[in-house]
Amino acid sequence: MLRFTRAKIGKILKPQIFSDSILFLIFAASMTRTRSKYPIRRVIHDFFIAPEEERGSGMKERISGLRHYIDKIKPSFVAGGNFAWLQSTFEAFESFLFVPDKTTHQGCHIRDAVDLKRTMITVIIALIPALLFGIWNVGYQHYWTITEEVSFWHIIGYGLSKALPIIIVSYVTGLTIEFVFAQIRRHQVNEGFLVTGMLIPMVLPPDIPLWMVALATAFAVLIGKEAFGGTGMNFLNPALLARAFLFFAYPSAMSGDKVWIAGQPDAVTGATPLGVLAGGGNDLPSLWSMIWGGIPGCLGETSKIAIALGAIVLLTTGIANWRIVVSVFLGGTGMGLVFNAIGYNAYMQLPFYYHLLMGGFAFGAVFMATDPVTAPQTNAGKWVYGLLIGIFAVMLRVLNAAYAEGMMLAILLMNCFAPLIDHIVVAKNITMRKKRAQMKTKTL
């Protein structure tokens, strides 16, 4: 376990930390592209905690020692060992620390060190800006409503006290179910929950009861994933399924103006911009407030700047498909302009760009709609899928005030139609190819 002394913390905060941070980020990024066997926590130690003259030295020896220890206990967890029934669990932890050394020897296969775990970790890295800002915003909103001036660290501490338990409950509940099903099926542990376990807390209010988080997580994993075969087989986004479950089963905990600010006094209203519009009001936050994120809302959805940083990570690494992200925003923009042209009420007259900044539209477009499992696989299908999500999200908001957060239902709806979209695109391509083939035969 790493020990952070006062002297070491002071050393970390020196100016040269900027260059070390750049070097560390480059090294961490290379881990996802190469067969590196450095545990991430030891990399952090050798880059930041160790004395400057020793940074990077001894890393191979430490890794070799850890590798030797894992190899030593491994026979107990394989067939014939005392703990063979825990083989899936052991392999999950082993492959989390080290890139698997198994390779194919025949047939046509893609050999790449970027396995599913490394892909999921990249998504987690992309979520960190929104998560950190959300933790700060939870504390900021709390102290702002009680009109108490406190230090930055008091704000962070309060935000952590609300966000961390939700994250822990989400991971403990989901991973327990994943490990149990892996042992029952004698399969490897599915890595998809590494991201789902973080996304679920980020789409929930900060003051939601923890037992509701556990119940919603269990429902999402059991009904949304395991019932269909686990990671890669689900057709609905599990994080949004958890949110939808709570929205319909416990609407008072997921809507209104009393759930978005932790520890909110009864005399203070904490309505989100969508809640204000749904209630017929027009006292919206400024455009800049909705961009930088100092407004009530779910843990991860308020700061569009933080979401944009995550989008850059996902798009540059190729984890998220740019066609879906762009088409979602195009669909929302188009539907907003249509309502602006109609102008029947104040909600329709709202400038279209407000729809892109309110609620979970941006967060859903970047982190939810781009889920490769529940989205279409064809390029043309991705455009159709994203456009319809943007259109339906804005349409649900404006035409049905009972579902102010239309993004959740829009994505879940299009998850159901993603296979049909791909089928239509593929069928159309087949028809066009047949026609071209027939025309060639006629000319001959």
C-alpha positions as CSV (number, residue, x, y, z in Angstrom):
1,M,0.0,0.0,0.0
2,L,1.4,3.4,-0.9
3,R,2.2,5.8,2.0
4,F,1.8,9.5,1.4
5,T,3.9,11.5,3.9
6,R,3.8,15.2,4.2
7,A,7.2,15.5,2.6
8,K,6.2,13.4,-0.3
9,I,3.0,15.3,-0.8
10,G,5.0,18.6,-0.8
11,K,7.3,17.0,-3.4
12,I,4.4,16.0,-5.6
13,L,3.1,19.6,-5.7
14,K,6.4,21.0,-7.0
15,P,6.3,22.7,-10.5
16,Q,8.1,19.8,-12.2
17,I,4.9,17.7,-11.6
18,F,3.5,19.1,-14.9
19,S,6.2,17.5,-17.0
20,D,6.0,14.3,-15.0
21,S,2.2,14.3,-15.4
22,I,2.6,14.6,-19.2
23,L,5.1,11.7,-19.2
24,F,2.8,9.6,-17.0
25,L,-0.2,10.2,-19.3
26,I,1.9,9.2,-22.3
27,F,3.0,6.1,-20.5
28,A,-0.5,5.2,-19.3
29,A,-1.8,5.7,-22.9
30,S,0.9,3.5,-24.2
31,M,-0.2,0.7,-21.8
32,T,-3.4,0.4,-23.8
33,R,-1.5,0.0,-27.0
34,T,1.3,-2.3,-26.0
35,R,1.7,-5.5,-24.0
36,S,2.9,-3.6,-20.9
37,K,2.9,-5.5,-17.6
38,Y,3.1,-2.6,-15.2
39,P,0.3,-2.4,-12.6
40,I,-1.1,1.1,-12.7
41,R,-0.7,1.8,-9.0
42,R,3.0,1.0,-9.1
43,V,3.4,3.2,-12.1
44,I,1.9,6.1,-10.1
45,H,4.3,5.4,-7.3
46,D,7.4,5.4,-9.5
47,F,6.4,8.5,-11.4
48,F,5.2,10.6,-8.5
49,I,5.9,9.2,-5.1
50,A,9.5,7.8,-5.3
51,P,12.5,10.2,-4.9
52,E,13.4,11.9,-8.2
53,E,16.6,10.0,-8.6
54,E,14.9,6.7,-8.1
55,R,11.8,7.3,-10.3
56,G,11.4,4.4,-12.7
57,S,14.2,2.4,-11.2
58,G,13.3,-1.0,-9.7
59,M,10.0,-1.2,-11.6
60,K,10.9,-4.4,-13.4
61,E,12.0,-6.0,-10.2
62,R,8.7,-5.1,-8.4
63,I,6.7,-6.3,-11.4
64,S,8.7,-9.6,-11.6
65,G,8.0,-10.2,-7.9
66,L,4.3,-9.6,-8.3
67,R,4.2,-11.8,-11.4
68,H,6.2,-14.5,-9.5
69,Y,3.7,-14.4,-6.6
70,I,0.7,-14.7,-8.9
71,D,2.3,-17.6,-10.8
72,K,3.1,-19.3,-7.4
73,I,-0.6,-19.3,-6.2
74,K,-2.1,-19.9,-9.6
75,P,-2.0,-23.8,-9.5
76,S,-4.5,-23.6,-6.5
77,F,-7.1,-21.8,-8.8
78,V,-6.9,-24.0,-11.9
79,A,-8.5,-27.4,-12.5
80,G,-7.4,-29.8,-9.8
81,G,-6.5,-27.1,-7.3
82,N,-8.0,-26.5,-3.9
83,F,-9.8,-23.4,-5.1
84,A,-10.6,-24.4,-8.7
85,W,-14.2,-23.2,-8.2
86,L,-12.8,-19.7,-7.9
87,Q,-10.9,-19.9,-11.2
88,S,-13.0,-17.2,-12.9
89,T,-12.5,-14.8,-10.0
90,F,-8.7,-15.4,-10.0
91,E,-8.4,-14.8,-13.7
92,A,-10.4,-11.6,-13.4
93,F,-7.9,-10.1,-10.9
94,E,-4.9,-11.5,-12.8
95,S,-6.0,-10.0,-16.2
96,F,-6.8,-6.7,-14.4
97,L,-3.2,-6.4,-13.3
98,F,-1.5,-7.9,-16.3
99,V,-2.2,-8.1,-20.0
100,P,-3.0,-11.8,-20.7
101,D,-0.1,-13.6,-22.3
102,K,-2.3,-16.0,-24.3
103,T,-2.0,-15.8,-28.1
104,T,-3.6,-17.7,-31.0
105,H,-1.5,-20.1,-33.0
106,Q,-3.7,-20.8,-36.0
107,G,-6.4,-19.3,-38.0
108,C,-7.0,-15.7,-38.9
109,H,-7.2,-13.5,-35.7
110,I,-6.5,-9.9,-34.8
111,R,-3.7,-9.8,-32.3
112,D,-3.9,-6.8,-30.1
113,A,-3.1,-6.0,-26.4
114,V,-6.1,-3.7,-26.2
115,D,-8.5,-6.2,-24.6
116,L,-11.9,-5.4,-23.1
117,K,-10.5,-4.4,-19.7
118,R,-8.2,-1.8,-21.3
119,T,-11.1,-0.5,-23.3
120,M,-13.2,-0.1,-20.2
121,I,-10.4,1.6,-18.3
122,T,-10.1,4.1,-21.1
123,V,-13.8,4.9,-20.7
124,I,-13.3,5.3,-17.0
125,I,-10.5,7.8,-17.6
126,A,-12.8,9.7,-19.9
127,L,-15.4,9.8,-17.1
128,I,-13.0,11.2,-14.5
129,P,-13.4,15.0,-15.4
130,A,-17.2,14.8,-15.2
131,L,-16.9,12.7,-12.0
132,L,-14.5,15.1,-10.3
133,F,-16.6,18.1,-11.2
134,G,-19.7,16.4,-10.1
135,I,-18.2,15.7,-6.7
136,W,-17.3,19.3,-6.3
137,N,-20.7,20.5,-7.6
138,V,-22.5,18.3,-5.0
139,G,-20.7,20.1,-2.2
140,Y,-21.0,23.5,-3.9
141,Q,-24.8,23.2,-4.3
142,H,-25.2,22.1,-0.7
143,Y,-23.3,25.0,0.9
144,W,-24.7,27.5,-1.5
145,T,-28.3,26.6,-0.5
146,I,-27.5,26.9,3.2
147,T,-25.6,30.2,2.5
148,E,-22.5,29.0,4.3
149,E,-19.0,29.9,3.0
150,V,-16.5,27.1,3.4
151,S,-13.1,26.2,1.9
152,F,-12.6,24.2,-1.3
153,W,-11.7,21.1,0.6
154,H,-14.9,21.3,2.7
155,I,-16.8,21.3,-0.5
156,I,-14.9,18.3,-1.9
157,G,-15.3,16.5,1.4
158,Y,-19.0,16.9,1.4
159,G,-19.3,15.9,-2.3
160,L,-17.2,12.8,-1.6
161,S,-19.4,11.9,1.4
162,K,-22.4,11.7,-1.0
163,A,-20.9,10.4,-4.2
164,L,-18.4,7.8,-2.9
165,P,-21.1,5.6,-1.1
166,I,-23.2,5.5,-4.2
167,I,-20.2,4.4,-6.3
168,I,-19.2,1.8,-3.8
169,V,-22.7,0.3,-3.5
170,S,-23.0,0.3,-7.3
171,Y,-19.7,-1.6,-7.8
172,V,-20.2,-4.0,-4.9
173,T,-23.7,-5.0,-6.0
174,G,-23.0,-5.3,-9.7
175,L,-19.6,-7.0,-9.4
176,T,-21.0,-9.5,-6.8
177,I,-23.7,-10.6,-9.3
178,E,-21.1,-10.7,-12.1
179,F,-18.7,-12.9,-10.1
180,V,-21.5,-15.2,-9.0
181,F,-22.8,-15.7,-12.5
182,A,-19.2,-16.2,-13.8
183,Q,-18.6,-19.0,-11.2
184,I,-22.0,-20.7,-12.0
185,R,-21.4,-20.6,-15.7
186,R,-17.6,-21.4,-15.4
187,H,-17.0,-18.4,-17.6
188,Q,-14.6,-15.5,-17.3
189,V,-15.8,-12.5,-15.4
190,N,-17.3,-10.0,-17.7
191,E,-15.5,-6.7,-17.7
192,G,-18.3,-4.5,-18.9
193,F,-19.4,-3.6,-15.4
194,L,-16.2,-1.6,-14.9
195,V,-17.9,1.2,-16.8
196,T,-21.5,0.5,-15.9
197,G,-20.7,0.6,-12.2
198,M,-19.4,4.2,-12.7
199,L,-22.1,5.3,-15.1
200,I,-25.0,4.3,-12.8
201,P,-24.0,6.7,-10.0
202,M,-23.3,9.5,-12.5
203,V,-26.9,9.5,-13.7
204,L,-28.5,9.5,-10.3
205,P,-29.4,12.3,-7.8
206,P,-26.8,12.8,-5.1
207,D,-29.2,12.2,-2.2
208,I,-30.7,9.0,-3.4
209,P,-31.0,6.3,-0.8
210,L,-28.3,3.6,-1.1
211,W,-30.7,0.7,-1.0
212,M,-32.4,2.1,-4.1
213,V,-28.9,2.2,-5.8
214,A,-28.4,-1.4,-4.9
215,L,-31.8,-2.4,-6.1
216,A,-31.5,-0.6,-9.4
217,T,-28.0,-2.0,-10.0
218,A,-29.2,-5.5,-9.3
219,F,-32.1,-5.1,-11.7
220,A,-29.9,-3.7,-14.5
221,V,-27.3,-6.5,-14.2
222,L,-29.8,-9.3,-13.7
223,I,-32.5,-8.3,-16.2
224,G,-30.6,-6.1,-18.5
225,K,-27.4,-8.2,-18.9
226,E,-27.3,-11.6,-17.4
227,A,-30.7,-12.6,-18.6
228,F,-29.4,-12.2,-22.1
229,G,-26.0,-13.8,-21.6
230,G,-23.9,-11.1,-20.0
231,T,-21.6,-8.4,-21.5
232,G,-21.9,-8.1,-25.2
233,M,-25.3,-9.8,-25.4
234,N,-27.5,-7.1,-23.8
235,F,-29.6,-4.9,-26.1
236,L,-30.4,-2.2,-23.5
237,N,-27.9,0.2,-21.9
238,P,-27.6,-1.2,-18.3
239,A,-26.9,2.2,-16.7
240,L,-29.9,3.8,-18.3
241,L,-32.0,0.8,-17.5
242,A,-31.1,1.3,-13.8
243,R,-32.1,4.9,-14.0
244,A,-35.4,4.0,-15.8
245,F,-36.2,1.4,-13.2
246,L,-35.9,4.0,-10.4
247,F,-37.7,6.6,-12.5
248,F,-40.8,4.5,-12.8
249,A,-40.6,2.5,-9.6
250,Y,-39.7,5.4,-7.3
251,P,-40.5,8.6,-9.2
252,S,-40.4,10.8,-6.0
253,A,-36.7,10.0,-5.7
254,M,-35.9,10.8,-9.3
255,S,-37.9,13.9,-10.1
256,G,-39.1,17.1,-8.6
257,D,-37.1,20.0,-7.1
258,K,-36.1,18.4,-3.8
259,V,-33.8,15.6,-5.0
260,W,-31.0,17.3,-6.9
261,I,-29.3,19.1,-4.1
262,A,-27.9,17.0,-1.2
263,G,-29.1,18.2,2.2
264,Q,-31.4,20.8,0.7
265,P,-33.4,22.9,3.1
266,D,-37.2,22.8,2.7
267,A,-37.4,26.5,2.0
268,V,-35.1,26.3,-1.0
269,T,-36.0,25.0,-4.4
270,G,-33.4,23.0,-6.3
271,A,-35.1,22.5,-9.7
272,T,-33.0,21.7,-12.7
273,P,-33.5,23.7,-15.9
274,L,-35.7,20.9,-17.3
275,G,-37.7,20.9,-14.1
276,V,-38.3,24.7,-14.4
277,L,-39.5,24.3,-17.9
278,A,-41.7,21.3,-17.1
279,G,-43.3,23.3,-14.4
280,G,-44.2,26.2,-16.7
281,G,-41.5,28.5,-15.4
282,N,-38.9,30.5,-17.4
283,D,-36.3,31.3,-14.7
284,L,-33.5,29.4,-16.4
285,P,-29.9,29.6,-15.4
286,S,-27.6,31.5,-17.7
287,L,-26.1,29.8,-20.8
288,W,-22.6,30.0,-19.2
289,S,-23.9,28.4,-16.0
290,M,-25.2,25.4,-18.0
291,I,-21.9,25.1,-19.8
292,W,-19.5,25.2,-16.9
293,G,-22.0,23.2,-14.7
294,G,-22.7,25.1,-11.5
295,I,-26.3,24.0,-11.4
296,P,-28.4,21.3,-9.7
297,G,-28.5,17.9,-11.5
298,C,-27.1,14.4,-11.6
299,L,-23.6,13.7,-10.6
300,G,-22.1,13.6,-14.1
301,E,-24.4,15.6,-16.3
302,T,-24.0,19.3,-15.3
303,S,-20.6,20.3,-16.7
304,K,-20.5,20.3,-20.5
305,I,-16.8,21.3,-20.4
306,A,-16.0,18.1,-18.4
307,I,-18.1,16.1,-20.7
308,A,-16.3,17.6,-23.7
309,L,-12.9,16.5,-22.2
310,G,-14.3,13.0,-21.9
311,A,-15.5,13.1,-25.5
312,I,-12.0,14.1,-26.7
313,V,-10.6,11.0,-25.0
314,L,-13.2,8.6,-26.4
315,L,-13.1,10.0,-29.9
316,T,-9.3,10.2,-30.2
317,T,-8.8,6.7,-28.9
318,G,-11.6,5.4,-31.2
319,I,-13.6,4.0,-28.3
320,A,-16.7,6.1,-29.2
321,N,-17.9,6.5,-32.8
322,W,-17.9,10.1,-33.9
323,R,-20.9,9.5,-36.3
324,I,-23.2,8.7,-33.3
325,V,-22.1,11.8,-31.3
326,V,-22.4,14.2,-34.2
327,S,-25.7,12.8,-35.4
328,V,-27.2,13.0,-31.9
329,F,-26.4,16.7,-31.7
330,L,-27.6,17.2,-35.3
331,G,-30.9,15.5,-34.5
332,G,-31.4,17.6,-31.4
333,T,-30.6,20.7,-33.2
334,G,-33.0,19.9,-36.1
335,M,-35.9,19.1,-33.8
336,G,-35.2,22.2,-31.8
337,L,-35.3,24.4,-34.9
338,V,-38.6,22.7,-36.0
339,F,-40.2,23.6,-32.6
340,N,-38.8,27.1,-32.9
341,A,-40.5,27.5,-36.2
342,I,-43.8,26.3,-34.8
343,G,-43.5,28.5,-31.7
344,Y,-46.8,27.3,-30.1
345,N,-45.7,27.9,-26.5
346,A,-42.7,29.1,-24.5
347,Y,-41.1,25.7,-24.5
348,M,-41.2,25.5,-28.3
349,Q,-39.8,29.0,-28.5
350,L,-36.7,28.0,-26.4
351,P,-33.6,28.5,-28.5
352,F,-32.5,25.1,-29.9
353,Y,-29.0,25.2,-28.3
354,Y,-30.6,25.2,-24.8
355,H,-31.8,21.6,-25.5
356,L,-28.2,20.5,-26.1
357,L,-27.0,22.0,-22.8
358,M,-29.9,21.1,-20.5
359,G,-30.2,17.8,-18.6
360,G,-28.4,14.7,-19.7
361,F,-28.4,15.4,-23.4
362,A,-24.6,15.9,-23.8
363,F,-23.7,13.2,-21.3
364,G,-26.0,10.7,-23.0
365,A,-24.7,11.6,-26.5
366,V,-21.1,11.0,-25.4
367,F,-21.2,8.2,-22.9
368,M,-24.6,6.4,-23.4
369,A,-25.5,6.5,-27.0
370,T,-22.0,5.4,-28.1
371,D,-22.2,2.1,-26.2
372,P,-20.9,-0.3,-29.0
373,V,-23.0,-3.2,-27.7
374,T,-26.4,-1.5,-27.9
375,A,-25.8,0.8,-30.9
376,P,-25.9,-0.2,-34.6
377,Q,-22.8,-1.7,-36.2
378,T,-23.2,-0.3,-39.7
379,N,-22.0,3.3,-40.4
380,A,-25.2,4.3,-42.1
381,G,-27.1,2.8,-39.1
382,K,-25.1,4.9,-36.7
383,W,-26.2,8.1,-38.5
384,V,-29.9,7.0,-38.4
385,Y,-29.6,5.9,-34.8
386,G,-28.0,9.1,-33.6
387,L,-30.4,11.4,-35.5
388,L,-33.4,9.6,-34.1
389,I,-32.1,9.8,-30.5
390,G,-31.6,13.6,-30.8
391,I,-35.0,14.0,-32.4
392,F,-36.9,11.9,-29.9
393,A,-35.0,13.4,-26.9
394,V,-36.1,17.0,-27.7
395,M,-39.6,15.8,-28.8
396,L,-40.3,14.0,-25.5
397,R,-39.1,17.0,-23.5
398,V,-41.4,19.5,-25.3
399,L,-44.5,17.4,-25.9
400,N,-44.6,15.5,-22.6
401,A,-43.7,17.4,-19.5
402,A,-44.0,14.2,-17.4
403,Y,-40.8,12.9,-18.9
404,A,-38.6,16.0,-18.7
405,E,-35.4,14.0,-19.2
406,G,-36.3,12.7,-22.7
407,M,-32.7,11.6,-23.4
408,M,-33.0,8.5,-21.2
409,L,-36.1,7.2,-22.9
410,A,-34.9,8.2,-26.4
411,I,-31.7,6.2,-26.0
412,L,-33.5,3.1,-24.6
413,L,-36.1,3.3,-27.3
414,M,-33.4,3.4,-30.0
415,N,-31.5,0.6,-28.3
416,C,-34.5,-1.6,-29.1
417,F,-34.5,-0.5,-32.7
418,A,-30.7,-0.7,-33.3
419,P,-30.9,-4.3,-34.7
420,L,-33.7,-3.4,-37.0
421,I,-31.8,-0.4,-38.3
422,D,-28.8,-2.6,-39.1
423,H,-31.0,-5.2,-40.8
424,I,-32.6,-2.5,-43.0
425,V,-29.2,-1.1,-43.9
426,V,-27.7,-4.5,-44.7
427,A,-30.8,-5.6,-46.7
428,K,-30.6,-2.3,-48.7
429,N,-26.9,-2.9,-49.5
430,I,-27.6,-6.4,-50.7
431,T,-30.4,-5.2,-52.9
432,M,-28.2,-2.5,-54.4
433,R,-25.4,-5.0,-55.1
434,K,-27.8,-7.3,-56.8
435,K,-29.0,-4.5,-59.0
436,R,-25.4,-3.6,-59.9
437,A,-24.6,-7.2,-60.7
438,Q,-27.7,-7.5,-62.9
439,M,-26.7,-4.3,-64.8
440,K,-23.2,-5.6,-65.4
441,T,-24.5,-8.9,-66.8
442,K,-26.9,-7.1,-69.1
443,T,-24.1,-4.9,-70.5
444,L,-22.0,-8.0,-71.1
